[in-house]
C-alpha cells in the first residue's frame, strides 16, 4: 500500500536523514524532550502567526505582549521581556507597532523618569478579548485530543520540566560584577 506523505513531512524526513544519517547515534536527537517541545512550540507559534496575523493584524510577539499587559496591567517593556523570556528587541519592536496601531500607550514613569511604562488602550483590551476567544478555541481543540487523565499528566509533567529548566537556567547565570 502506497502511503501518502505530506510535502512538509517529506522535507522533515529528508532533513533528518541528511543531517543525522540513517542509523547514526545522533538521530536520537529527535527523541529529546527539548527538541520535541521546541517543534511543538514552533508549530503552535506558526499557527498563531498565520491565524492572528490574518484575522487580527498582529504578530505572535504582539499578541504575547497584549496578553501580558492584559493580565498584569501597566508595566515596563522590560517586565514583559523578563517574564515571557521573549527577546528584548522583538518586544521593543512589538510595543512600537502596538503603539502605532493605537492598542498600547507609552508614558514616562513618574517615579523613575528613565523608565517608560506601557498599558493597553480600550482598543487594545477589545482586541485582546477577540483574540482570547480564538486562543481559547485552540486550547479546547488541543485538549480534545487528550483524555482528562492525559491532560492532568501533561500539566504535571510540564510543571516538573519547567521547574527543572529553571534550575538549569539558574546554574548558567553569570556572576554579578565584582563577584569574580
Backbone as a chain_set.jsonl record, in Angstrom:
{"seq": "XXXXXXXXXXXXXXXXXXXXXXXXXXXXXXXXXXXXXXXXXXXXXXXXXXXXXXXXXXXXXXXXXXXXXXXXXXXXXXXXXXXXXXXXXXXXXXXXXXXXXXXXXXXXXXXXXXXXXXXXXXXXXXXXXXXXXXXXXXXXXXXXXXXXXXXXXXXXXXXXXXXXXXXXXXXXXXXXXXXX", "coords": {"N": [[0.841, -1.176, 0.0], [0.637, 2.154, -0.916], [1.513, 4.727, 0.956], [0.415, 8.007, 1.463], [2.438, 10.888, 1.644], [2.87, 13.94, 3.207], [4.155, 16.963, 1.748], [5.602, 18.582, 3.576], [6.266, 16.751, 5.55], [7.874, 15.047, 4.11], [10.035, 16.77, 3.567], [10.942, 17.137, 6.197], [11.713, 14.508, 6.858], [13.724, 14.13, 4.946], [15.512, 16.086, 5.796], [16.225, 15.103, 8.35], [17.528, 12.717, 7.622], [19.619, 13.669, 6.012], [20.963, 15.342, 7.802], [21.528, 13.802, 10.099], [21.903, 11.186, 9.298], [21.109, 7.813, 8.422], [20.615, 5.496, 10.968], [22.58, 6.612, 12.523], [23.914, 7.45, 15.685], [23.328, 9.992, 16.548], [20.848, 10.475, 15.515], [18.962, 10.085, 17.412], [18.414, 12.495, 18.445], [15.965, 13.68, 17.734], [14.293, 12.55, 19.519], [14.614, 13.756, 21.92], [13.498, 15.66, 24.744], [13.67, 18.506, 24.723], [13.9, 19.037, 21.977], [11.486, 17.946, 20.97], [9.588, 19.513, 22.362], [10.289, 22.046, 21.44], [9.728, 21.836, 18.686], [6.946, 21.391, 18.78], [6.167, 23.797, 20.011], [7.019, 25.599, 18.026], [5.305, 24.864, 15.943], [2.802, 25.584, 17.013], [3.245, 28.309, 17.363], [3.566, 29.078, 14.702], [0.993, 28.557, 13.73], [-0.341, 30.461, 15.288], [0.845, 32.84, 14.317], [0.003, 32.802, 11.626], [-2.836, 32.703, 11.871], [-3.604, 34.813, 13.722], [-2.296, 36.905, 12.548], [-3.551, 37.123, 10.03], [-6.306, 37.375, 10.723], [-6.404, 39.347, 12.749], [-4.314, 41.116, 12.456], [-1.943, 41.131, 13.977], [1.29, 40.212, 15.231], [2.945, 37.254, 16.554], [4.576, 37.989, 18.757], [3.49, 40.488, 19.332], [0.893, 39.688, 20.098], [1.502, 38.172, 22.391], [2.566, 40.165, 24.011], [0.307, 41.841, 24.275], [-1.361, 40.042, 25.678], [0.135, 39.701, 28.021], [0.119, 42.323, 29.058], [-2.63, 42.639, 29.438], [-3.125, 40.763, 31.429], [-1.441, 41.654, 33.483], [-1.472, 44.414, 33.701], [-0.407, 47.89, 33.604], [3.038, 48.285, 32.884], [6.654, 48.108, 32.59], [8.351, 47.635, 29.473], [10.48, 45.961, 29.807], [9.622, 44.284, 31.874], [7.836, 42.659, 30.534], [9.599, 41.365, 28.78], [11.342, 40.013, 30.609], [9.566, 38.327, 32.011], [8.301, 36.788, 30.078], [10.286, 35.673, 28.647], [10.895, 36.524, 26.11], [12.693, 37.947, 23.343], [14.427, 40.988, 23.87], [14.705, 43.012, 21.865], [12.737, 42.199, 20.016], [10.434, 42.49, 21.58], [10.497, 45.245, 22.056], [10.15, 46.242, 19.429], [7.613, 45.168, 18.921], [6.057, 46.495, 20.847], [6.347, 49.128, 19.906], [5.005, 48.869, 17.45], [2.44, 48.188, 18.366], [1.792, 50.549, 19.672], [1.676, 52.331, 17.481], [-0.552, 51.236, 16.234], [-2.487, 51.981, 17.947], [-3.135, 50.43, 20.132], [-1.736, 50.233, 22.435], [-0.432, 52.374, 24.96], [2.32, 54.478, 25.659], [4.113, 55.841, 28.44], [5.991, 58.085, 30.495], [7.511, 56.954, 33.473], [6.549, 58.269, 36.478], [7.844, 57.989, 38.913], [10.375, 57.148, 38.212], [12.048, 58.666, 35.94], [13.58, 57.658, 33.871], [12.437, 55.359, 33.05], [10.057, 53.803, 30.942], [6.644, 53.246, 30.799], [4.085, 50.97, 29.767], [0.74, 50.424, 28.643], [-2.447, 48.887, 27.981], [-4.755, 50.238, 25.618], [-8.251, 51.141, 25.335], [-9.013, 50.061, 22.89], [-7.011, 48.158, 22.595], [-7.669, 46.427, 24.682], [-10.149, 45.498, 23.775], [-9.349, 44.184, 21.431], [-7.696, 42.243, 22.573], [-9.697, 40.715, 23.868], [-11.102, 39.643, 21.657], [-9.085, 38.134, 20.372], [-8.423, 36.445, 22.44], [-10.673, 34.822, 22.671], [-10.41, 33.331, 20.332], [-7.996, 32.075, 20.935], [-8.752, 30.544, 23.131], [-10.42, 28.745, 21.845], [-8.522, 27.317, 20.349], [-7.09, 26.157, 22.456], [-9.075, 24.467, 23.524], [-9.464, 22.772, 21.341], [-6.959, 21.485, 21.2], [-7.002, 20.23, 23.702], [-9.04, 18.402, 23.35], [-7.938, 16.207, 22.032], [-6.759, 14.78, 23.958], [-7.246, 12.607, 26.751], [-8.944, 13.241, 29.884], [-7.329, 12.335, 31.962], [-4.841, 12.234, 30.61], [-4.493, 14.967, 30.103], [-4.143, 15.917, 32.714], [-1.794, 14.563, 33.438], [-0.048, 15.621, 31.517], [-0.076, 18.359, 32.25], [1.088, 18.18, 34.823], [3.575, 17.06, 34.147], [4.662, 19.057, 32.466], [4.853, 21.128, 34.321], [6.763, 20.063, 36.101], [8.961, 19.789, 34.347], [9.316, 22.478, 33.748], [10.145, 23.519, 36.231], [12.578, 22.168, 36.535], [13.926, 23.109, 34.277], [14.159, 25.787, 35.0], [15.917, 25.484, 37.163], [18.148, 24.579, 35.779], [18.668, 26.84, 34.219], [19.302, 28.646, 36.262], [21.751, 27.591, 37.038], [23.355, 28.444, 35.019], [23.629, 31.144, 35.209], [25.39, 34.2, 35.078], [27.999, 35.431, 37.201], [27.493, 38.262, 39.35], [28.742, 41.587, 38.698], [31.906, 42.175, 40.101], [31.854, 39.936, 41.704], [33.7, 38.171, 40.957]], "CA": [[0.0, 0.0, 0.0], [1.427, 3.38, -1.021], [1.045, 5.699, 1.935], [0.621, 9.385, 1.046], [3.295, 11.658, 2.544], [2.771, 15.386, 3.002], [5.443, 17.56, 1.359], [6.356, 19.058, 4.742], [6.809, 15.565, 6.218], [8.973, 14.571, 3.276], [11.173, 17.658, 3.827], [11.455, 16.829, 7.534], [12.409, 13.22, 6.791], [14.958, 14.344, 4.189], [16.412, 16.849, 6.666], [16.775, 14.221, 9.385], [18.452, 11.782, 7.006], [20.81, 14.408, 5.577], [21.657, 15.917, 8.947], [21.967, 12.818, 11.088], [22.228, 9.915, 8.683], [20.355, 6.64, 8.872], [21.3, 4.644, 11.936], [23.564, 7.376, 13.28], [23.51, 7.616, 17.075], [22.8, 11.343, 16.708], [19.465, 10.536, 15.058], [18.119, 10.086, 18.607], [18.162, 13.89, 18.775], [14.542, 13.968, 17.562], [13.557, 11.97, 20.647], [14.904, 14.528, 23.128], [12.378, 16.499, 25.169], [13.846, 19.869, 24.242], [13.598, 19.053, 20.547], [10.052, 17.721, 20.78], [8.854, 20.679, 22.853], [10.586, 23.145, 20.542], [8.98, 21.63, 17.443], [5.541, 21.643, 19.092], [6.043, 25.238, 20.229], [7.144, 26.254, 16.718], [4.067, 24.613, 15.187], [1.741, 26.404, 17.593], [3.575, 29.703, 17.046], [3.28, 29.277, 13.286], [-0.47, 28.67, 13.655], [-0.682, 31.761, 15.865], [1.271, 33.881, 13.377], [-0.879, 32.788, 10.455], [-4.223, 32.994, 12.229], [-3.762, 36.137, 14.318], [-1.845, 37.879, 11.556], [-4.596, 37.3, 9.009], [-7.584, 37.803, 11.294], [-6.345, 40.481, 13.669], [-3.224, 42.014, 12.09], [-0.887, 41.186, 14.99], [2.295, 39.148, 15.209], [2.989, 36.421, 17.753], [5.142, 38.772, 19.862], [2.481, 41.493, 19.684], [-0.158, 39.003, 20.838], [2.002, 37.83, 23.719], [2.669, 41.422, 24.765], [-1.068, 42.21, 24.618], [-1.837, 39.124, 26.718], [0.852, 40.012, 29.261], [-0.399, 43.597, 29.566], [-3.997, 42.43, 29.917], [-3.063, 40.006, 32.687], [-0.621, 42.296, 34.513], [-1.658, 45.858, 33.758], [0.689, 48.761, 33.186], [4.372, 47.84, 33.291], [7.738, 48.437, 31.664], [8.587, 46.613, 28.454], [11.44, 45.015, 30.393], [8.85, 43.291, 32.63], [7.316, 41.705, 29.547], [10.752, 40.59, 28.332], [11.83, 39.134, 31.679], [8.572, 37.34, 32.435], [7.888, 35.916, 28.969], [11.523, 35.179, 28.035], [10.991, 36.939, 24.711], [13.84, 38.788, 23.02], [14.243, 42.412, 24.184], [14.494, 43.759, 20.621], [11.433, 41.832, 19.456], [9.4, 43.102, 22.417], [10.548, 46.678, 21.791], [9.518, 46.467, 18.124], [6.193, 44.85, 19.06], [5.441, 47.6, 21.581], [6.282, 50.24, 18.961], [3.943, 48.574, 16.491], [1.155, 48.27, 19.077], [1.543, 51.975, 19.905], [1.245, 52.89, 16.189], [-1.896, 50.72, 15.956], [-3.416, 52.523, 18.935], [-3.527, 49.363, 21.054], [-0.937, 50.408, 23.649], [0.054, 53.734, 25.223], [3.571, 54.603, 26.419], [4.237, 57.058, 29.233], [7.147, 58.119, 31.387], [7.259, 56.578, 34.867], [6.715, 59.46, 37.319], [8.789, 57.672, 39.989], [11.704, 56.967, 37.625], [11.957, 59.28, 34.622], [14.306, 56.886, 32.853], [11.639, 54.174, 32.734], [8.846, 54.015, 30.16], [5.605, 52.268, 31.109], [3.119, 50.723, 28.693], [-0.53, 49.839, 29.069], [-3.413, 48.712, 26.9], [-5.829, 51.205, 25.413], [-9.556, 50.468, 25.242], [-8.957, 49.249, 21.655], [-6.151, 47.022, 22.901], [-8.447, 45.493, 25.516], [-11.153, 44.858, 22.904], [-8.649, 43.234, 20.564], [-7.327, 41.109, 23.428], [-10.888, 39.884, 24.06], [-11.39, 38.914, 20.42], [-8.044, 37.129, 20.149], [-8.505, 35.496, 23.541], [-11.708, 33.85, 22.322], [-9.781, 32.447, 19.337], [-6.992, 31.313, 21.667], [-9.477, 29.551, 23.936], [-10.85, 27.709, 20.894], [-7.36, 26.478, 20.06], [-6.83, 25.382, 23.672], [-10.075, 23.403, 23.595], [-9.182, 21.81, 20.268], [-5.816, 20.678, 21.627], [-7.413, 19.413, 24.847], [-9.927, 17.33, 22.896], [-7.204, 15.027, 21.568], [-6.24, 14.115, 25.152], [-8.215, 12.268, 27.784], [-8.803, 14.076, 31.072], [-6.129, 11.844, 32.653], [-3.665, 12.679, 29.862], [-4.351, 16.406, 30.338], [-3.578, 16.083, 34.062], [-0.407, 14.101, 33.385], [0.701, 16.61, 30.742], [0.088, 19.554, 33.084], [2.073, 17.891, 35.872], [4.877, 16.857, 33.515], [5.168, 20.361, 32.028], [5.236, 21.877, 35.525], [8.034, 19.498, 36.57], [10.003, 20.159, 33.393], [9.542, 23.908, 33.915], [10.947, 23.712, 37.441], [13.935, 21.7, 36.261], [14.521, 24.051, 33.323], [14.555, 26.956, 35.793], [17.136, 25.116, 37.898], [19.236, 24.541, 34.805], [18.98, 28.236, 33.897], [19.99, 29.219, 37.43], [23.127, 27.105, 37.029], [24.115, 29.098, 33.948], [23.674, 32.59, 35.426], [26.722, 34.788, 35.224], [28.16, 36.112, 38.493], [27.328, 39.712, 39.314], [30.006, 42.334, 38.622], [32.619, 42.267, 41.379], [31.828, 38.665, 42.428], [34.651, 37.336, 40.3]], "C": [[0.89, 1.245, 0.0], [0.825, 4.448, -0.118], [1.398, 7.109, 1.454], [1.431, 10.129, 2.099], [3.14, 13.137, 2.203], [4.132, 15.928, 2.598], [6.263, 18.015, 2.562], [6.978, 17.886, 5.492], [7.996, 15.023, 5.435], [10.216, 15.429, 3.507], [11.785, 17.354, 5.19], [12.242, 15.528, 7.533], [13.737, 13.358, 6.047], [15.977, 15.097, 5.04], [17.047, 15.929, 7.695], [17.814, 13.269, 8.799], [19.742, 12.49, 6.61], [21.625, 14.889, 6.772], [22.275, 14.849, 9.842], [22.368, 11.467, 10.491], [21.399, 8.774, 9.255], [21.194, 5.845, 9.856], [22.356, 5.344, 12.76], [23.046, 7.571, 14.698], [22.906, 8.993, 17.311], [21.347, 11.457, 16.267], [18.499, 10.466, 16.233], [17.766, 11.506, 19.043], [16.673, 14.213, 18.727], [13.69, 13.38, 18.683], [13.783, 12.749, 21.949], [13.745, 15.472, 23.446], [12.493, 17.916, 24.638], [13.479, 20.006, 22.776], [12.095, 18.925, 20.313], [9.231, 18.931, 21.217], [9.079, 21.882, 21.947], [9.787, 23.03, 19.247], [7.494, 21.897, 17.674], [5.298, 23.144, 19.272], [6.11, 25.991, 18.901], [5.885, 26.056, 15.883], [2.936, 25.497, 15.702], [1.99, 27.884, 17.321], [3.29, 30.016, 15.581], [1.773, 29.408, 13.065], [-0.911, 30.041, 14.157], [-0.338, 32.88, 14.886], [0.324, 33.955, 12.182], [-2.285, 33.264, 10.813], [-4.398, 34.413, 12.744], [-3.292, 37.23, 13.37], [-2.923, 38.17, 10.538], [-5.864, 37.911, 9.592], [-7.516, 39.125, 12.049], [-5.209, 41.46, 13.374], [-2.147, 42.161, 13.141], [0.05, 39.994, 14.843], [2.198, 38.331, 16.499], [3.5, 37.231, 18.948], [4.161, 39.864, 20.294], [1.357, 40.865, 20.508], [0.306, 38.674, 22.253], [2.153, 39.065, 24.594], [1.278, 41.905, 25.186], [-1.58, 41.353, 25.775], [-1.167, 39.421, 28.055], [0.304, 41.303, 29.875], [-1.826, 43.445, 30.092], [-3.981, 41.755, 31.284], [-2.405, 40.79, 33.818], [-0.798, 43.797, 34.635], [-0.411, 46.607, 33.324], [2.024, 48.272, 33.741], [5.401, 48.355, 32.293], [7.884, 47.304, 30.652], [9.548, 45.547, 28.982], [10.726, 43.925, 31.198], [8.296, 42.217, 31.693], [8.443, 40.777, 29.101], [11.189, 39.569, 29.374], [10.846, 38.009, 31.974], [8.075, 36.421, 31.334], [9.077, 35.243, 28.289], [11.603, 35.474, 26.54], [12.178, 37.88, 24.55], [13.502, 40.262, 23.222], [13.951, 43.241, 22.931], [13.143, 43.472, 20.001], [10.298, 42.469, 20.253], [9.351, 44.605, 22.154], [9.856, 47.015, 20.464], [8.013, 46.208, 18.194], [5.46, 45.975, 19.777], [5.302, 48.81, 20.663], [5.156, 50.072, 17.956], [2.566, 48.698, 17.144], [0.787, 49.72, 19.388], [1.013, 52.609, 18.612], [-0.174, 52.454, 15.834], [-2.933, 51.228, 16.954], [-3.884, 51.506, 19.962], [-2.836, 49.485, 22.409], [-0.533, 51.879, 23.743], [1.341, 53.626, 26.019], [3.502, 55.879, 27.244], [5.468, 56.942, 30.111], [6.701, 57.741, 32.795], [7.54, 57.806, 35.734], [7.753, 59.217, 38.418], [10.221, 57.545, 39.478], [11.641, 57.451, 36.179], [12.677, 58.546, 33.516], [13.469, 55.728, 32.328], [10.377, 54.567, 31.973], [7.873, 52.881, 30.486], [4.657, 52.138, 29.925], [1.86, 50.113, 29.286], [-1.459, 49.738, 27.865], [-4.364, 49.894, 26.834], [-7.15, 50.431, 25.42], [-9.593, 49.579, 23.997], [-8.107, 48.004, 21.866], [-6.876, 45.983, 23.724], [-9.501, 44.767, 24.688], [-10.491, 43.81, 21.999], [-8.21, 42.021, 21.365], [-8.52, 40.17, 23.605], [-11.21, 39.044, 22.835], [-10.364, 37.804, 20.186], [-8.11, 36.053, 21.225], [-9.558, 34.425, 23.265], [-11.168, 32.841, 21.304], [-8.772, 31.533, 20.021], [-7.643, 30.216, 22.513], [-9.981, 28.413, 23.046], [-9.71, 26.767, 20.542], [-7.045, 25.588, 21.245], [-7.812, 24.208, 23.775], [-9.83, 22.342, 22.53], [-8.016, 20.901, 20.638], [-6.206, 19.738, 22.772], [-8.273, 18.233, 24.419], [-9.19, 16.076, 22.423], [-6.62, 14.24, 22.741], [-7.397, 13.734, 26.071], [-7.998, 13.207, 28.965], [-7.557, 13.647, 31.849], [-4.86, 12.305, 31.945], [-3.43, 14.178, 30.047], [-3.709, 16.666, 31.698], [-2.106, 15.678, 34.088], [0.454, 15.117, 32.64], [0.948, 17.867, 31.574], [1.136, 19.335, 34.164], [3.468, 17.75, 35.281], [5.478, 18.189, 33.069], [5.6, 21.206, 33.223], [6.577, 21.384, 36.05], [9.19, 19.887, 35.652], [10.323, 21.647, 33.498], [10.402, 24.213, 35.128], [12.389, 23.295, 37.186], [14.645, 22.613, 35.267], [14.958, 25.328, 34.041], [15.823, 26.679, 36.59], [18.343, 25.13, 36.963], [19.651, 25.958, 34.42], [19.735, 28.901, 35.029], [21.458, 28.812, 37.46], [23.988, 27.825, 35.998], [24.227, 30.605, 34.132], [25.103, 33.051, 35.639], [26.821, 35.444, 36.597], [27.998, 37.62, 38.322], [28.704, 40.37, 39.241], [30.645, 42.423, 40.004], [32.607, 40.987, 42.175], [32.975, 37.775, 42.0], [35.88, 37.007, 40.951]], "O": [[1.793, 1.366, 0.828], [-0.24, 4.997, -0.404], [2.541, 7.374, 1.081], [1.157, 10.024, 3.295], [3.266, 13.531, 1.044], [5.158, 15.42, 3.05], [7.483, 17.856, 2.574], [8.087, 18.001, 6.013], [8.994, 14.595, 6.014], [11.321, 14.901, 3.631], [13.008, 17.316, 5.327], [13.313, 15.446, 8.134], [14.747, 12.784, 6.452], [17.167, 14.785, 5.009], [18.261, 15.962, 7.896], [18.86, 13.039, 9.406], [20.834, 11.972, 6.845], [22.855, 14.841, 6.743], [23.415, 14.985, 10.286], [23.093, 10.698, 11.121], [21.037, 8.781, 10.431], [22.361, 5.558, 9.592], [22.973, 4.719, 13.622], [21.858, 7.83, 14.891], [22.055, 9.148, 18.187], [20.677, 12.432, 16.606], [17.317, 10.763, 16.064], [16.915, 11.696, 19.913], [16.17, 14.939, 19.584], [12.501, 13.68, 18.785], [13.189, 12.416, 22.974], [13.098, 16.01, 22.548], [11.51, 18.474, 24.151], [12.827, 20.971, 22.377], [11.506, 19.695, 19.554], [8.292, 19.33, 20.529], [8.153, 22.658, 21.71], [9.233, 24.019, 18.769], [6.85, 22.556, 16.858], [4.33, 23.689, 18.741], [5.337, 26.923, 18.68], [5.446, 26.975, 15.192], [2.198, 26.089, 14.915], [1.046, 28.635, 17.076], [2.822, 31.108, 15.261], [1.327, 30.266, 12.304], [-1.744, 30.702, 13.537], [-1.154, 33.773, 14.657], [-0.1, 35.038, 11.78], [-2.85, 34.123, 10.136], [-5.258, 35.145, 12.252], [-3.818, 38.343, 13.382], [-3.184, 39.329, 10.215], [-6.428, 38.848, 9.027], [-8.449, 39.926, 11.999], [-5.148, 42.528, 13.982], [-1.493, 43.202, 13.208], [-0.346, 38.918, 14.394], [1.458, 38.685, 17.417], [2.921, 37.165, 20.032], [4.019, 40.135, 21.486], [0.918, 41.443, 21.502], [-0.438, 38.884, 23.211], [1.892, 39.009, 25.796], [1.091, 42.331, 26.326], [-2.16, 41.868, 26.731], [-1.818, 39.396, 29.1], [0.054, 41.361, 31.079], [-2.184, 44.064, 31.094], [-4.733, 42.133, 32.183], [-2.765, 40.618, 34.983], [-0.312, 44.394, 35.595], [0.516, 46.031, 32.754], [2.128, 47.895, 34.909], [5.053, 48.962, 31.281], [7.574, 46.151, 30.951], [9.433, 44.371, 28.638], [11.164, 42.775, 31.208], [8.289, 41.03, 32.019], [8.272, 39.559, 29.048], [11.384, 38.395, 29.057], [11.252, 36.862, 32.167], [7.485, 35.38, 31.621], [8.902, 34.353, 27.456], [12.285, 34.771, 25.794], [12.608, 38.527, 25.505], [12.442, 40.733, 22.808], [13.049, 44.078, 22.938], [12.472, 44.382, 19.514], [9.315, 42.933, 19.675], [8.266, 45.175, 22.041], [9.072, 47.96, 20.39], [7.227, 46.943, 17.596], [4.367, 46.366, 19.367], [4.252, 49.45, 20.641], [4.439, 51.025, 17.649], [1.638, 49.246, 16.549], [-0.39, 50.082, 19.37], [0.021, 53.338, 18.638], [-0.917, 53.208, 15.207], [-4.122, 50.937, 16.82], [-4.921, 51.699, 20.595], [-3.289, 48.917, 23.403], [-0.321, 52.541, 22.727], [1.458, 52.806, 26.929], [2.914, 56.874, 26.82], [5.926, 55.845, 30.429], [5.638, 58.162, 33.251], [8.656, 58.326, 35.723], [8.463, 60.142, 38.811], [11.171, 57.802, 40.216], [11.218, 56.706, 35.295], [12.411, 58.786, 32.339], [13.767, 55.178, 31.268], [9.711, 55.544, 32.318], [8.239, 51.706, 30.452], [4.455, 53.091, 29.173], [1.901, 49.391, 30.283], [-1.27, 50.422, 26.859], [-4.731, 50.474, 27.855], [-7.152, 49.203, 25.503], [-10.136, 48.475, 24.037], [-8.44, 46.925, 21.376], [-6.718, 44.784, 23.493], [-9.726, 43.57, 24.87], [-11.004, 42.705, 21.827], [-8.335, 40.89, 20.896], [-8.366, 38.953, 23.503], [-11.55, 37.867, 22.957], [-10.723, 36.677, 19.847], [-7.877, 34.878, 20.945], [-9.357, 33.255, 23.59], [-11.437, 31.644, 21.405], [-8.705, 30.342, 19.715], [-7.135, 29.098, 22.593], [-9.968, 27.252, 23.453], [-9.909, 25.556, 20.446], [-6.765, 24.401, 21.076], [-7.411, 23.085, 24.079], [-9.974, 21.148, 22.794], [-8.074, 19.691, 20.419], [-5.784, 18.581, 22.8], [-8.24, 17.179, 25.053], [-9.77, 14.991, 22.416], [-6.053, 13.164, 22.55], [-8.397, 14.447, 26.158], [-6.978, 13.893, 29.035], [-6.811, 14.494, 32.34], [-3.903, 12.72, 32.599], [-2.282, 14.613, 30.138], [-2.837, 17.526, 31.825], [-1.275, 16.363, 34.685], [1.559, 15.439, 33.078], [2.065, 18.383, 31.598], [1.979, 20.2, 34.399], [4.437, 18.26, 35.844], [6.669, 18.429, 33.269], [6.6, 21.921, 33.149], [7.438, 22.189, 36.406], [10.264, 20.266, 36.119], [11.481, 22.04, 33.352], [11.288, 25.065, 35.067], [13.318, 23.998, 37.582], [15.842, 22.863, 35.404], [16.008, 25.888, 33.727], [16.702, 27.535, 36.684], [19.414, 25.626, 37.312], [20.841, 26.25, 34.307], [20.696, 29.634, 34.796], [22.314, 29.599, 37.863], [25.215, 27.815, 36.096], [24.847, 31.283, 33.313], [25.908, 32.384, 36.29], [25.826, 35.961, 37.104], [28.329, 38.176, 37.276], [29.703, 39.791, 39.666], [29.956, 42.724, 40.979], [33.261, 40.91, 43.215], [33.207, 36.731, 42.609], [36.704, 36.287, 40.388]]}, "num_chains": 1, "name": "protein.A"}
